[in-house]
Amino acid sequence: MTRTRFLPTLTLPVLSIIVLLAPAPPAAADGWVSGFIGTVFGGDAGNDFAGAIEDSSKTSYGFTLGGMGGGIFGAELDVGYTPSFYGSSGLVDSSGVLTATGNLLLGVPIGGQSGPGIRPYGTIGLGLLRRNVNFVEGFENVDSNDFGYTIGGGVMGFFSDVFGIRGDYRYYRNFQKDDGGFLGFDTGTFNFSRASVGIVLRW
């Protein structure tokens, strides 16, 4: 009942894409780092958004590191983790989903790139979607490293040159199909949504 233990041939190109898409702000740019907390819902995560908010097992957290040039284009690295994606009941002892994607951004810095202002944005990216499920004793654990994409958007609001808050939505989906037939690794593509809020520090 083993899915895929590790995919070195997949991991190398995924890391290469993340490095290529990771932010490297040019001159006259602004950069930021943001820590976030949120929830996963829909698709393989189950529940709708309202149900996920009430379910602590769907809590997700992580960070983004990004930057924008003097116009409307930017890039960021987004890393998120959901420590109980498949819950921890019955045969499942623990489970988790890690996402690490390099993203391109299209944003409009209303009010400029310093001082108070807001920045609505859209984002699209590629990267790693890693799943793991640890079963109770007597059952073999399951791991999956998939190449996938994300698309979403949100808004950042700044109160000063440095401090702001952020609301964000992202949809995740892998490119390949699962060939399992149990737990959350059902035949088909793996997908879910993530909604989050966080603090933004800008420079």
Secondary structure, DSSP 4 states (H G I P E B T S, - for coil): ----S--HHHHHHHHHHHHHHS----TT-EEEEEEEEEEEESGGG-S-HHHHHH-GGGEEEEEEEEEE-SSSEEEEEEEEEETTTT-S-TTEEEEEEEEEEEEEEEE--BT-SSSSEEEEEEEEEEEEEEEEEEESTTS--EEEEEEEEEEEEEEEEESSSSEEEEEEEEEEEESSPB---STT--SB--EEEEEEEEEEEE-
